[in-house]
Amino acid sequence: MVKIIHFADAHIDIATHGRRDPETGLPIRVLDFLKALDTIVDTAISEKVDMVIFAGDAYKDRQPAPTFQREWGKRIIRLSNAAIPTLLLVGNHDLSPASGRAHTLQEFDTLQVPHVHVIYKPEYLTPDDLDGVPVQVIAFPWVYRSGLMAAVELSGTDINDVNQELEKRLSAILSEWLDALDPSLPTILTAHGSVQGAVYGNERTIMLGKDLILPGNLVRDPRLDYVALGHIHKAQDVNSGAYPPVVYSGSIERVDFGEASDEKSFVIAEVEKGNTTFRRIKLDGRRFIDRKIKVSTREEMITDVQNSLPSPLEIEDAIFRLTVEYPRDLEIFLDEQLLRQACTRAFEFHLVRRPQEEARLRLPENQTISSLTPAELLDLYWKSIKTQPHEHETLETLANSIFSAVSGTPEHTEPD
């Protein structure tokens, strides 16, 4: 039995919310990601795992700042110093599409860091390649469709034909490696990419129509004992209830509000020939709270919006977004300052205003504006802006007095 830790989609330099830590100078959100990464490294060392597999995307883009590279390097070196064989797959956020440019994990390969193996092209690894760990690994880092097309000298305009041909080529590579397996050793397939049948969640960086989607039958081959995937941020077993486990570990921290309800984790798998088990280890990341409310009256704007706020305890240290949808004429009653004061315990508060344009009130076909009296036009306007009945009556009385003063005629009164 081989014990491994599998994680992916670290994106440690995402700092789209919040402020900086005065002690380190780093954005506090970056510290959230680094805290999760520390938990993974600590667990690998304390559990004495045989191997760590990182299934791609260390950063949010292909040109990380040196400070973030330093922080990533500190954690990977800890694994190296603990003599834990570590596979680092190059993901789509790690790899430049320009030919010849270095990827973001290049330094570990260039400096030949002990026990760290960078996977930037499809590889078949034996125990001799893995510091003697009794397992064999088939690794597929991120594959650009255009790059693979060029490599196999394939061209064409019909995307379906291109996909079929590329899937056939990948299947041939995988089949060749599967046929060469040592039947006495467990086998791991690790890849950074999309798999047919996976639930995408809210990962915005998946380039639908551009990235290559791996066929489900490739990753569900019964000769495999564990499939360690990255790229999709939603944790899931794409082959749940069957063998082998085909596992997306998910991102290690919430990236945006689309992941507000996702539980973040990494995976400890005990890989054994024909009998692999795995468990998820929860990561206590920053909470995202997303609330939406729709109001239609001034009273609702004043009371319902405030009542929709979470309790101070619930909101504490969370990133909170409140979306309010309302008729445009109620804009002045949305008290942003009051809402911000009520949310001071939040790590960050976002108010999203969604004013809605009212549909124009249309006249019946047998009427024109010129055929209506000023009082009738005002009545139509008050109805269009949804004036409350008691206000309508007061405004009507005031309007009649103005019309009377202008025309010199007595105010209209109802007959006794």
C-alpha positions in Angstrom: 0.0 0.0 0.0 1.3 3.5 -1.0 0.0 6.5 0.9 -0.2 9.7 -1.1 -1.4 13.2 -0.7 -3.2 14.7 -3.7 -4.0 18.4 -4.1 -4.4 20.9 -6.9 -5.3 24.4 -7.9 -3.4 26.3 -5.2 -3.6 29.7 -6.9 -1.7 31.1 -4.0 -1.4 34.7 -5.4 -5.1 35.4 -5.7 -5.6 38.6 -3.7 -8.8 40.1 -5.1 -10.3 40.9 -1.7 -9.2 42.6 1.5 -6.2 44.3 2.8 -2.5 43.6 3.5 -1.0 42.0 6.6 1.2 44.7 8.3 3.7 42.2 9.5 4.5 40.3 6.3 3.4 42.9 3.8 1.4 40.2 1.9 -2.2 40.5 1.1 -4.2 38.7 3.8 -6.0 36.7 1.2 -2.7 35.3 0.0 -2.0 34.3 3.6 -5.3 32.4 3.5 -4.0 30.3 0.5 -0.6 29.9 2.1 -2.2 28.7 5.4 -4.1 26.0 3.4 -0.8 25.0 1.7 1.0 24.8 5.0 -1.8 22.5 6.3 -1.2 20.2 3.3 2.6 20.2 3.8 2.3 19.7 7.6 0.0 16.7 7.0 2.3 15.1 4.4 5.2 15.3 6.9 3.3 14.2 10.0 1.5 11.4 8.2 4.8 10.2 6.6 3.2 9.8 3.2 5.1 8.1 0.5 4.4 10.7 -2.2 2.7 14.0 -2.9 1.0 14.7 -6.1 0.2 18.3 -7.0 -2.1 18.2 -10.1 -1.4 21.7 -11.4 -2.0 25.5 -11.1 0.3 26.9 -8.5 -0.6 30.5 -9.3 -3.4 32.6 -10.8 -1.4 33.5 -14.0 1.7 32.5 -15.9 3.8 35.5 -14.6 3.7 35.3 -10.8 5.6 37.9 -8.8 8.9 36.8 -7.3 7.5 37.2 -3.8 4.8 34.6 -4.5 7.3 32.3 -6.1 9.4 32.5 -2.9 6.4 31.6 -0.7 5.5 28.6 -3.0 9.2 27.5 -3.0 9.4 27.6 0.8 6.6 25.0 1.1 7.9 22.7 -1.7 11.4 22.8 -0.2 9.9 21.5 3.1 8.7 18.4 1.3 12.1 18.0 -0.4 13.9 18.3 3.0 11.6 15.6 4.4 12.6 13.4 1.5 9.0 13.0 0.2 8.9 12.4 -3.5 6.7 15.2 -5.0 5.2 15.4 -8.4 4.4 18.9 -9.7 2.2 18.9 -12.8 2.3 22.0 -15.0 -1.3 23.4 -15.3 -2.8 25.9 -17.7 -2.1 28.7 -15.3 1.5 27.6 -15.1 2.3 27.2 -18.7 2.8 29.9 -21.3 1.2 29.2 -24.7 4.3 30.8 -26.4 6.8 28.2 -27.6 10.1 28.1 -25.7 9.0 30.2 -22.7 9.6 28.8 -19.2 6.7 27.6 -17.1 6.2 28.8 -13.5 7.6 25.7 -11.9 10.7 25.7 -14.1 13.2 26.5 -11.2 12.6 23.2 -9.5 13.6 21.4 -12.7 16.4 23.7 -13.5 18.0 23.5 -10.1 17.2 19.7 -9.8 15.7 20.1 -6.4 16.0 16.7 -4.6 12.8 14.5 -4.6 10.9 17.1 -6.7 9.8 16.0 -10.1 8.3 18.6 -12.5 5.9 17.1 -15.1 5.6 19.4 -18.2 5.0 16.8 -20.8 3.2 13.4 -20.8 5.3 10.9 -18.9 5.3 7.3 -17.6 7.1 7.0 -14.3 8.3 3.8 -12.7 9.6 3.3 -9.1 13.1 4.1 -10.4 11.9 7.6 -11.3 10.0 8.0 -8.0 12.8 7.4 -5.5 11.9 3.8 -5.2 8.2 4.3 -4.2 6.5 1.0 -5.3 4.0 2.6 -7.7 3.8 3.5 -11.4 2.5 6.8 -12.5 1.1 8.0 -15.9 1.1 11.8 -15.9 -0.6 14.2 -18.3 0.1 17.9 -17.6 -2.0 20.6 -19.3 -2.2 20.0 -23.0 -3.1 22.8 -25.4 -5.1 21.6 -28.3 -3.1 23.8 -30.7 0.2 22.4 -29.4 -0.9 18.8 -29.6 -2.3 19.4 -33.1 1.1 20.8 -34.2 3.0 18.0 -32.6 1.0 15.4 -34.5 0.8 17.5 -37.6 -2.9 17.7 -37.6 -5.0 20.5 -39.1 -8.6 21.0 -39.8 -11.6 23.3 -39.3 -14.2 20.9 -38.0 -13.6 20.9 -34.3 -15.4 17.6 -33.8 -13.1 15.9 -36.2 -10.1 17.5 -34.6 -11.3 16.4 -31.1 -11.9 12.8 -32.2 -8.4 12.6 -33.8 -6.7 14.1 -30.7 -8.6 11.8 -28.4 -7.6 8.9 -30.5 -3.9 9.9 -30.3 -4.1 10.3 -26.5 -5.9 7.0 -26.2 -3.1 5.4 -28.1 -0.4 6.9 -25.8 -2.3 5.8 -22.7 -3.0 2.4 -24.1 0.7 1.9 -24.9 1.7 2.8 -21.4 -1.1 0.7 -19.8 0.1 -2.3 -21.8 3.6 -1.7 -20.5 2.6 -1.7 -16.8 4.0 -4.0 -14.2 0.9 -6.0 -13.1 2.3 -6.4 -9.6 2.4 -2.6 -8.9 -0.5 -0.2 -8.3 -1.0 2.4 -11.0 -1.8 6.1 -10.6 -3.0 8.4 -13.5 -2.6 12.1 -12.8 -3.7 14.9 -15.1 -4.5 18.5 -15.3 -7.6 19.0 -17.5 -11.3 18.5 -18.0 -12.8 15.0 -17.9 -16.1 14.1 -19.5 -18.8 13.9 -16.9 -17.2 16.3 -14.4 -19.2 19.2 -12.8 -17.4 22.4 -13.6 -18.8 24.5 -10.7 -17.8 28.1 -11.2 -14.2 27.8 -12.4 -14.0 30.7 -14.9 -10.7 29.8 -16.3 -11.8 26.6 -18.0 -11.4 27.5 -21.7 -14.5 25.7 -23.0 -14.0 25.1 -26.7 -10.3 25.5 -26.5 -9.0 23.0 -24.0 -8.9 19.3 -24.6 -11.5 17.3 -22.7 -10.3 13.8 -21.7 -12.7 11.0 -22.6 -14.3 9.3 -19.6 -13.2 5.8 -20.7 -9.6 6.9 -20.6 -9.6 7.7 -16.9 -11.9 4.9 -15.9 -9.7 2.1 -17.1 -9.9 -0.8 -14.5 -6.1 -1.2 -14.8 -5.8 2.1 -13.0 -5.9 2.2 -9.2 -6.3 6.0 -8.5 -6.8 9.0 -10.8 -5.5 12.3 -9.3 -7.0 15.3 -11.2 -6.7 19.0 -11.2 -8.1 22.0 -13.1 -11.8 21.9 -11.9 -12.2 23.7 -8.6 -15.2 21.6 -7.4 -14.1 18.6 -5.4 -15.7 15.4 -6.8 -15.3 11.7 -7.7 -16.2 11.5 -11.4 -16.4 7.7 -11.0 -18.3 7.6 -7.7 -19.3 4.1 -6.6 -17.0 2.4 -9.2 -13.3 1.6 -9.6 -10.9 3.3 -9.9 -11.6 6.5 -8.0 -11.4 9.4 -10.4 -10.9 12.3 -8.1 -10.7 16.1 -8.4 -9.3 17.3 -5.2 -10.7 20.8 -5.9 -9.0 24.2 -5.2 -7.5 24.6 -1.7 -9.2 28.0 -1.0 -12.4 29.7 -2.3 -11.5 31.7 -5.3 -14.7 33.7 -5.7 -18.4 33.8 -4.8 -19.2 31.0 -7.2 -17.4 28.7 -4.7 -19.1 30.1 -1.6 -20.9 26.9 -0.8 -18.1 24.5 -1.8 -16.2 22.7 0.9 -12.4 22.9 0.3 -10.2 19.9 0.9 -7.2 17.9 -0.2 -7.0 14.1 -0.4 -5.2 11.3 1.3 -5.3 8.1 -0.8 -4.1 4.7 0.2 -3.3 3.2 -3.2 -3.3 -0.5 -3.4 -3.6 -2.8 -6.4 -7.3 -3.2 -7.0 -8.2 -1.9 -3.5 -7.6 1.9 -3.3 -9.3 4.0 -0.7 -9.2 7.7 -0.2 -10.5 10.3 2.2 -10.9 14.1 2.0 -9.3 16.3 4.6 -11.3 19.5 5.1 -9.5 22.9 4.8 -10.9 25.7 7.0 -10.7 28.5 4.5 -12.1 32.0 4.4 -15.9 32.0 4.3 -17.8 33.6 1.5 -21.4 34.7 2.2 -23.7 35.6 -0.7 -27.2 37.1 -0.2 -29.6 38.4 -2.7 -32.8 40.3 -2.1 -35.5 41.9 -4.3 -37.6 44.8 -3.1 -40.4 46.7 -4.8 -41.4 49.4 -2.2 -39.7 52.0 -0.1 -40.7 50.2 3.1 -39.1 47.0 1.9 -36.0 48.9 0.9 -35.7 50.3 4.4 -36.6 47.2 6.5 -36.2 44.1 4.4 -32.7 44.9 3.2 -31.4 45.4 6.8 -33.2 42.3 7.9 -31.4 40.3 5.2 -28.0 40.9 6.8 -26.4 38.0 8.6 -25.8 38.2 12.4 -22.5 39.9 13.5 -21.2 36.5 14.6 -22.0 34.8 11.3 -20.4 37.6 9.3 -17.3 38.0 11.3 -14.1 37.6 9.2 -16.2 36.5 6.2 -16.3 38.0 2.7 -19.9 39.1 2.4 -21.8 40.2 -0.8 -25.3 41.6 -0.7 -27.1 42.0 -4.0 -30.2 44.3 -4.0 -32.6 44.4 -6.9 -35.0 47.3 -6.9 -36.9 49.7 -9.1 -34.6 52.6 -10.1 -36.7 55.2 -8.5 -36.0 53.7 -5.0 -32.2 54.3 -5.4 -32.2 57.1 -2.9 -33.6 54.9 -0.2 -30.7 52.4 -0.3 -28.5 53.5 2.6 -25.1 52.1 1.8 -23.4 53.8 4.7 -25.8 52.2 7.2 -25.3 48.8 5.7 -21.5 49.2 5.8 -21.7 50.2 9.5 -23.8 47.0 10.2 -21.1 44.9 8.4 -18.0 46.2 10.1 -17.1 42.8 11.5 -16.9 41.3 8.0 -13.5 40.8 6.4 -14.9 42.6 3.4 -18.4 43.8 2.4 -19.6 44.2 -1.2 -22.9 45.9 -2.0 -24.1 45.1 -5.5 -26.8 47.5 -6.7 -29.2 46.2 -9.3 -31.6 49.0 -10.3 -34.4 47.8 -12.6 -35.9 49.9 -15.3 -39.7 49.9 -15.2 -41.5 49.1 -18.3 -43.2 52.1 -19.9 -46.9 52.4 -19.3 -48.6 52.1 -22.7 -51.8 53.9 -23.6 -54.8 52.1 -25.0 -54.9 52.1 -28.8 -57.9 54.5 -28.7 -56.0 57.1 -26.6 -53.3 59.6 -27.3 -51.4 61.9 -24.9 -53.1 64.9 -26.5 -56.5 63.5 -25.6 -55.7 63.3 -21.9 -56.1 66.1 -19.4 -53.1 67.0 -17.2 -54.8 65.4 -14.2 -55.2 62.1 -16.2 -51.6 62.2 -17.3 -50.4 62.7 -13.7 -52.6 59.8 -12.6 -50.9 57.6 -15.2 -47.4 58.7 -14.0 -48.2 58.0 -10.4 -49.4 54.5 -11.3 -46.2 53.9 -13.4 -43.9 54.7 -10.5 -46.1 52.6 -8.1 -47.1 55.4 -5.8 -48.7 54.2 -2.6 -52.5 54.7 -2.3 -52.3 57.2 0.6 -49.6 59.2 -1.2 -51.5 59.1 -4.4 -54.5 60.7 -2.7 -52.4 63.5 -1.1 -50.6 64.2 -4.4 -53.9 64.3 -6.3 -55.4 66.9 -3.9 -52.2 69.0 -4.2 -52.3 68.7 -8.0 -56.0 69.8 -8.2 -55.2 72.9 -6.1 -52.4 73.8 -8.5 -54.6 73.3 -11.5 -57.3 75.5 -9.9 -54.8 78.3 -9.1 -53.5 78.3 -12.7 -56.8 78.1 -14.4 -58.8 80.3 -12.0 -61.5 77.7 -11.6 -62.7 76.1 -8.4 -61.0 72.9 -7.3 -62.8 69.7 -8.4 -64.8 68.2 -5.5 -66.9 65.1 -5.4 -70.7 65.7 -5.3 -72.5 65.2 -2.1 
